Amino acid sequence: MSLCSSFGLVIGFIIWFHFYNQPLIATLTAIAVGSIMGLIIGAKFGPHSQLEGFFSGLMASMMAVMLLFMFPVSEGTFLIMIGLAFLSGITILFVAKSYELNYRFLILSCIVVSLIFYLFPKDTIDSNKHEPLTHHKGH
């Protein structure tokens, strides 16, 4: 469930970047992709896990898109980085537990992922070009 949720969050964050001016298209696309990923991930563990993965991916991707619509694009990149860090950490823990890997490998992987996110460029998007999407403008 946590792996499906983290995939759903990241999928919702990434799809939001492509459709940040079209909330309905972004939400429906994220729901579809998150649900399919949840089905695929849950298929390894049986039909009950597949159903749970479906709904976890659906809810996480929908919430990610709707969460990012409330922020400007420059702050959205920070949330995407948090989502990717969450996904990377969950995936590393999942792989380490599934294959009973040595904890030295796990610690080394966490250090490498942390360094990648620490060294990621801070100014990737000019915040002056994009404004938050507002549907309720006062007249």
Disulfide bonds with the S-S distance in Angstrom:
none
